[in-house]
Structure formats: C-alpha cells, structure tokens
Amino acid sequence: MKVQIPEELKADLPQSTWGKILTATPVVMAVVSTMLAGLASSEMTSAQYDRALAAQQQSKAGDQWSFFQAKRLRGAYQRNTYEILQNIGGARPFSAANFQEQLPASLGQKDSAQLPPEAARTKMELLELLASPAGKQGLALLEKGVPPDVAPAHPPKPEVQAALEAVASSKAEAEIAPAIAQLSDSNLEEALRDAKDQAQAFDAATKPFNNVMEKAEDLLARLMGSLQASNSTPELARAAGAIAGLSRDFTAASLRYAAQRYEVEARLNQAIADYYELQVRRSNIAAERHHKRSQRFFVGMLGAQLGVIIGTIAIAARQRNLLWGLAAAAGLLAIAFAVYVYLCV
C-alpha cells in the first residue's frame, strides 16, 4: 500500500539538500557554540592555573633572594670583623703548622699534670680534634681562607643561557619574551635541578669542616677561660695569654673563611633564584597566551550564537511560529546586553 504524504506536511519539509542543510544550521551552530564556550572556559582555567603557578614560583624565588641577601650581609659582617681584628686586635696571619706547634708549647709542657682538671680535659679534647683528618683539613682551609672545592655545575643549555642573559640585560619585556618563549620545561627544570644539586653538594662539603671549626673555637674559648679563672701561678698566666693570642688568630682565620663561604653560598642561591625567575616569566607568558585564546574562543562562541539566532529568525519567519520568534528575540537581547557590558561596564 502506497503511503500518501499530505500536502500540508510536504510544504513543511525541505525540498532539496540545500534546504535540509539550512534547516539543520541552527542545531549545528548551537553545538559549535557550546564547544567554543567550553574551550573558552578551559583556556581561562589554564590561564588562572598558570597565574597561580607563577605566584608559587615567585615565592620560591623570593626565598632564594632572601637567602642571597642574608648570606651576603653575613659575609660582609664576617669580613669587617676580620679586618678589625687584623688592624686593631693584632691578629696574625694564620698558619696551620704553627698553630699545631704553638698550642701545646703555650701550655708550658706536654703533659697536663700541672693544669687545672677542666683545662687538662679541654686541652686533650682540642688536640684530638685538631689531629683528626677533619681537623687537619679544617686547619688547611683556614690557612688558605677559602672553602673546599666542589664539582662545578653542568652549564645550562644555550637557550637557557640566552634567556638568563636577556633578563640580566634589563631589556623591555617585549624583547625578553622571545627568549623566554624558546625555553622548554625540561631544559629549565634540568638547569634548576643542577643548581640545587650544586648548592647541596657545597653544603655537604663544608658542613664537616664548619662543625670542626666551631667546636675548636668553643674549646679554645673554654680552655682560655679555665686558665684565666685559675691563673694562680705565673706559668698559668703566661699560658692563658698565649692561648688568648692563638684563639684570636684562630677566630680571625675563621672569620675570613666564613666570609668566603657565605659569598659562595650567596652566589649559589642567586643562581637558583635566577632559574625560578625564568619559570615565573614563562608561566606568566603562558597565562597571557591562554587568556588571549579564551577571549578569541569567546568571540567565536558569540558568532556561533549569532548564527543560531539568525537561523531561528529565518525559521520563525517561514513558519510563523511564536516560540521560534521568542527564542530569536531572547538571543538578540542577550547579544545586545553582552555588547553593552563589553563597551560600557
């Protein structure tokens, strides 16, 4: 049995392929508009994430700059105190061999029979400490006035070095941005990791000597105090004066060494801070890019919505349907309101 389609329904159906396409246009444009809205929201979320990441990286960079400044100040304080001891206190140039020879000789005899008990114990502990491998190496470092050497860090990749030089040149942001954009996350992370490893290696290399020197300085102060408290004989009084001179020389050498150590540590912190600053700039550039993409996707979404409205108006005019007309009017009103907010608010 052949099915007959009423003439009223035939008038409502598209009569050609082009007619079918035009009828489906509002639906397709609505789907495209929804996709563009999602992309715009996604890009804006990515921009916010990059801004938050840049803030965290800036905080880390700020910590490293604080370490840098604090260590530079401490190094300057140590250097100034050393110069005062040299110019006013009469501190002599430090010699590890002379110090080890003069220390027992200044006590008048090699045994500790005539020393106060506290001074005798302190003397033995001090001599044992200085005779240990760490003590000998520490005295050698004091004589040189420089911290121990550590393996140099790996040189950064050329693009990382170029970005560091661009930032250091204080150029405009527009001139620095291309160098920052060429950085890869892996190369920047590698350079930052190497800088941190270098700082940790230096800290591990100096820590044993720092502990030995601090303990030796404390033992010298205790020995001098014990002798001064019980200088009942001229020999003990002379020993106290000799230990005071050796302690002054040791303290001056320790101050010179500490000034150099703080300078090296400050430079290591500066290198870490520089890499964090590159990460901050890179994250801000990425945030700007996502923000612009979000704006463009939003404009595309508005265009797709406009296409939906125009198609709806066409269908409403053709079918004289009140609901289609209300939908089109609502869409036009929404676009007009968006334009008002964009231009006036």
Secondary structure, 3 states (H helix, E strand, C coil): CCCCCCHHHHHHCCCCHHHHHHHHHHHHHHHHHHHHHHHHHHHHHHHHHHHHHHHHHHHHHHHHHHHHHHHHHHHHHHHHHHHHHHHCCCCCCCCHHHHHHHHHHCCCCCCCCCCCHHHHHHHHHHHHHHHCHHHHHHHHHHHHCCCCCCCCCCCCCHHHHHHHHHHHCCCCHHHHHHHHHCCCHHHHHHHHHHHHHHHHHHHHHHHHHHHHHHHHHHHHHHHHHHHHHCCCCHHHHHHHHHHHHHHHHHHHHHHHHHHHHHHHHHHHHHHHHHHHHHHHHHHHHHHHHHHHHHHHHHHHHHHHHHHHHHHHHHHHHHHCCHHHHHHHHHHHHHHHHHHHHHHHC
